[in-house]
């Protein structure tokens, strides 16, 4: 079973990116770095990546992560790979990560991800259930996830109209609509920073304040609402859980984060059809 890797970049930190590339090359995996129009000041690190034997694609216009992930799908296909590992530029994967998730990449599975995400705010987990011996969930974040190349091609790839936010959620939704499983590798974790997120306690519950900018707040709300009708058709429980999370995110942006007024207005903009960040 073959695996290719795509690392979408934008203004990458040289140390983090080069360390990630080294870990992927140590695992003997073909790697594509696809850059989303970083300024010329990042030419040196991207040139150094290319000198390591990694294929680098430079885009002239910023369009969001979905385009980079689709670059990865085409790269995987050109390599004859059955699975595509998508990894953010600042994600840290433990040694042997691919070997840990690959056993769950089976027929009928659309994507496999780590069970836990170790964020600076703490350990994040998904709501789960067991189905036919698989630990499943409804959606996963794309970094560290292993996507079936043929299944992703069947659903038309990653939705570039979404840009950045909810791209992974939309892909998982399309896979579930095809009857494919979204699977977690039990006991596996990775390290990744979700913006400047922090966990706080409200009314006895732990919730995540993401700390995202006002512009990102608009697209997060807009994209989630765009997916909501299909989510309700596929899984009303998950759709309600998602909308609750969006509502909590908007509320926390107003009451506990910085730049509250701007974030309040941004959340309201996201409620309007055709809104932009």
C-alpha positions as CSV (number, residue, x, y, z in Angstrom):
1,X,0.0,0.0,0.0
2,X,1.6,3.2,-1.1
3,X,1.5,6.7,0.4
4,X,2.4,10.2,-0.9
5,X,2.6,13.3,1.2
6,X,1.6,16.9,0.5
7,X,2.6,19.8,2.7
8,X,0.7,23.0,1.9
9,X,2.7,26.1,2.9
10,X,2.2,29.8,3.4
11,X,4.9,31.9,5.0
12,X,6.5,28.7,6.4
13,X,8.8,28.7,9.4
14,X,12.1,27.3,8.0
15,X,13.0,25.2,11.1
16,X,9.5,23.6,11.4
17,X,9.2,22.9,7.6
18,X,12.7,21.5,7.2
19,X,12.2,19.2,10.2
20,X,8.9,18.0,8.8
21,X,10.4,17.3,5.4
22,X,13.3,15.4,7.0
23,X,10.9,13.2,8.9
24,X,8.9,12.4,5.8
25,X,12.0,11.6,3.8
26,X,13.3,9.4,6.6
27,X,10.1,7.4,6.1
28,X,10.9,7.1,2.4
29,X,7.7,8.8,1.3
30,X,7.4,11.0,-1.8
31,X,6.7,14.6,-0.8
32,X,5.2,17.6,-2.5
33,X,5.4,21.1,-1.0
34,X,2.8,23.4,-2.5
35,X,3.1,27.1,-1.6
36,X,0.1,29.4,-1.5
37,X,1.9,32.6,-2.8
38,X,4.3,33.3,0.0
39,X,6.3,36.5,-0.4
40,X,9.7,36.4,-2.0
41,X,11.3,36.6,1.5
42,X,10.4,32.9,1.8
43,X,12.3,31.9,-1.4
44,X,15.4,30.7,0.5
45,X,13.6,28.1,2.6
46,X,11.5,26.9,-0.4
47,X,14.6,26.7,-2.5
48,X,16.3,24.7,0.2
49,X,13.4,22.3,0.3
50,X,13.7,21.8,-3.5
51,X,17.4,21.1,-3.1
52,X,16.5,18.2,-0.8
53,X,14.9,16.5,-3.7
54,X,11.3,17.5,-2.8
55,X,9.0,18.7,-5.6
56,X,7.9,22.3,-4.9
57,X,5.0,24.0,-6.5
58,X,4.8,27.9,-6.2
59,X,1.5,29.6,-6.8
60,X,1.4,33.3,-7.7
61,X,-2.1,33.9,-6.2
62,X,-3.2,33.1,-2.7
63,X,-6.3,30.9,-2.9
64,X,-6.4,28.8,0.3
65,X,-5.4,25.4,1.4
66,X,-7.9,23.4,-0.7
67,X,-6.0,24.1,-3.9
68,X,-2.8,22.8,-2.3
69,X,-4.5,19.6,-1.1
70,X,-5.8,19.1,-4.7
71,X,-2.2,19.6,-5.9
72,X,-1.4,16.7,-3.5
73,X,-4.1,14.5,-4.9
74,X,-2.7,14.9,-8.4
75,X,0.8,14.3,-7.1
76,X,-0.3,11.1,-5.4
77,X,-1.9,9.9,-8.6
78,X,1.3,10.6,-10.5
79,X,3.2,8.6,-8.0
80,X,0.8,5.7,-8.2
81,X,0.0,6.2,-4.5
82,X,-3.3,4.8,-3.1
83,X,-3.3,7.2,0.0
84,X,-2.4,10.8,0.5
85,X,-1.1,12.1,3.8
86,X,-1.8,15.8,4.2
87,X,0.3,17.6,6.7
88,X,0.3,21.3,7.8
89,X,3.7,23.0,7.8
90,X,3.7,23.4,11.6
91,X,2.5,19.9,12.5
92,X,4.8,17.5,14.3
93,X,4.3,13.8,13.6
94,X,5.8,11.2,15.9
95,X,8.3,8.7,14.6
96,X,6.4,5.8,12.9
97,X,3.3,7.8,12.5
98,X,2.4,6.5,9.0
99,X,3.0,2.9,10.1
100,X,0.6,3.6,13.0
101,X,-2.3,4.9,10.9
102,X,-1.8,2.8,7.8
103,X,-3.3,-0.5,9.2
104,X,-6.7,1.3,9.3
105,X,-6.6,2.4,5.7
106,X,-8.8,-0.4,4.4
107,X,-11.6,-0.9,1.9
108,X,-14.6,1.3,2.7
109,X,-12.5,3.8,4.5
110,X,-12.3,7.4,3.1
111,X,-9.9,8.9,5.6
112,X,-7.8,7.9,8.6
113,X,-6.7,10.3,11.3
114,X,-5.0,10.3,14.7
115,X,-7.3,9.7,17.6
116,X,-6.0,12.8,19.5
117,X,-4.5,16.2,18.6
118,X,-2.0,17.5,21.1
119,X,-2.6,21.3,20.9
120,X,-0.8,24.0,23.0
121,X,-4.2,24.3,24.8
122,X,-4.3,20.7,25.7
123,X,-5.3,17.3,24.2
124,X,-8.2,17.5,21.8
125,X,-10.4,14.5,21.0
126,X,-13.2,13.7,18.6
127,X,-16.7,12.3,19.5
128,X,-16.4,8.7,18.6
129,X,-18.2,5.4,18.2
130,X,-17.2,1.9,17.2
131,X,-18.5,0.5,13.9
132,X,-17.5,-3.0,12.8
133,X,-14.2,-2.9,14.6
134,X,-13.4,0.7,13.5
135,X,-13.2,3.7,15.8
136,X,-15.1,6.3,13.8
137,X,-16.1,9.9,13.9
138,X,-17.9,12.3,11.6
139,X,-15.1,14.6,10.6
140,X,-11.4,15.2,11.2
141,X,-8.9,18.0,10.7
142,X,-6.9,17.5,7.6
143,X,-3.4,17.7,9.0
144,X,-2.0,14.2,9.7
145,X,-4.9,12.6,7.9
146,X,-4.5,9.8,5.4
147,X,-7.0,10.2,2.5
148,X,-8.0,7.6,0.0
149,X,-6.9,8.9,-3.4
150,X,-9.6,7.1,-5.4
151,X,-12.4,8.1,-2.9
152,X,-11.3,11.7,-2.9
153,X,-11.2,11.7,-6.7
154,X,-14.7,10.2,-6.7
155,X,-16.1,13.1,-4.6
156,X,-14.3,15.7,-6.8
157,X,-11.4,16.4,-4.5
158,X,-11.2,19.2,-1.9
159,X,-13.7,22.1,-2.3
160,X,-11.6,25.1,-3.4
161,X,-14.6,27.4,-3.0
162,X,-14.2,27.1,0.7
163,X,-10.6,28.4,0.7
164,X,-9.3,27.5,4.2
165,X,-12.1,26.9,6.7
166,X,-14.2,23.7,6.8
167,X,-12.3,22.2,3.8
168,X,-11.6,19.0,5.8
169,X,-15.2,19.0,7.1
170,X,-16.6,19.2,3.6
171,X,-14.4,16.4,2.4
172,X,-15.4,14.1,5.3
173,X,-19.1,15.0,4.6
174,X,-18.8,13.9,0.9
175,X,-17.0,10.7,1.9
176,X,-19.8,9.9,4.4
177,X,-22.4,10.6,1.8
178,X,-20.7,7.9,-0.3
179,X,-20.9,5.5,2.6
180,X,-17.2,5.7,3.4
181,X,-15.9,5.7,6.9
182,X,-14.1,8.5,8.7
183,X,-11.7,6.4,10.9
184,X,-9.4,7.2,13.8
185,X,-6.3,5.3,14.6
186,X,-6.7,4.3,18.3
187,X,-4.0,5.6,20.6
188,X,-2.3,7.7,18.0
189,X,-1.7,11.4,18.5
190,X,0.1,14.3,16.7
191,X,1.1,17.8,17.7
192,X,-0.5,20.7,16.0
193,X,-1.4,24.3,17.0
194,X,-5.0,25.3,16.2
195,X,-4.3,29.0,15.8
196,X,-3.9,30.5,19.3
197,X,-6.6,28.2,20.8
198,X,-7.1,27.8,24.5
199,X,-9.4,25.7,26.5
200,X,-11.6,27.3,29.1
201,X,-14.2,26.1,31.5
202,X,-17.8,27.4,31.3
203,X,-20.7,26.0,33.3
204,X,-18.7,22.9,34.1
205,X,-17.8,22.2,30.4
206,X,-14.5,22.6,28.7
207,X,-14.8,24.6,25.5
208,X,-12.2,25.8,22.9
209,X,-11.6,29.5,22.3
210,X,-9.9,29.5,18.9
211,X,-8.5,33.0,18.9
212,X,-9.0,33.3,15.2
213,X,-8.9,36.7,13.5
214,X,-12.1,38.5,12.5
215,X,-11.6,37.6,8.8
216,X,-11.3,34.0,9.6
217,X,-14.3,34.2,11.9
218,X,-16.4,35.3,9.0
219,X,-15.4,32.5,6.7
220,X,-15.7,29.9,9.5
221,X,-19.3,30.8,10.1
222,X,-20.1,31.2,6.3
223,X,-18.6,27.9,5.3
224,X,-20.2,26.0,8.2
225,X,-23.6,27.4,7.3
226,X,-23.0,26.5,3.6
227,X,-22.4,22.8,4.6
228,X,-25.3,22.7,7.1
229,X,-28.1,21.5,4.8
230,X,-26.1,18.6,3.6
231,X,-24.9,17.8,7.1
232,X,-28.5,17.7,8.4
233,X,-29.4,15.3,5.6
234,X,-26.5,13.0,6.4
235,X,-26.4,13.2,10.2
236,X,-28.7,15.6,12.1
237,X,-26.9,14.9,15.4
238,X,-23.5,15.9,13.9
239,X,-25.1,18.9,12.2
240,X,-26.5,20.2,15.5
241,X,-23.2,19.5,17.3
242,X,-21.4,21.5,14.6
243,X,-23.8,24.5,14.8
244,X,-23.5,24.5,18.5
245,X,-19.8,24.6,18.2
246,X,-20.0,27.6,15.8
247,X,-22.4,29.4,18.2
248,X,-20.0,28.8,21.1
249,X,-17.1,30.0,19.0
250,X,-18.8,33.2,18.1
251,X,-19.8,33.8,21.7
252,X,-16.3,33.2,23.1
253,X,-14.9,35.6,20.5
254,X,-17.2,38.3,22.0
255,X,-16.7,37.6,25.7
256,X,-13.2,36.2,26.3
257,X,-11.0,37.0,23.4
258,X,-9.2,40.1,22.2
259,X,-10.6,42.4,19.5
260,X,-14.2,41.5,20.6
261,X,-16.2,44.1,18.7
262,X,-14.4,43.2,15.4
263,X,-15.0,39.5,16.0
264,X,-18.7,40.2,16.8
265,X,-19.2,42.0,13.5
266,X,-17.3,39.3,11.7
267,X,-19.5,36.6,13.0
268,X,-22.6,38.5,11.9
269,X,-21.1,39.0,8.4
270,X,-20.7,35.2,8.2
271,X,-24.5,34.8,8.7
272,X,-25.2,36.8,5.5
273,X,-25.4,34.9,2.2
274,X,-22.4,35.7,0.0
275,X,-20.4,37.1,2.8
276,X,-16.6,37.2,2.5
277,X,-13.9,37.4,5.1
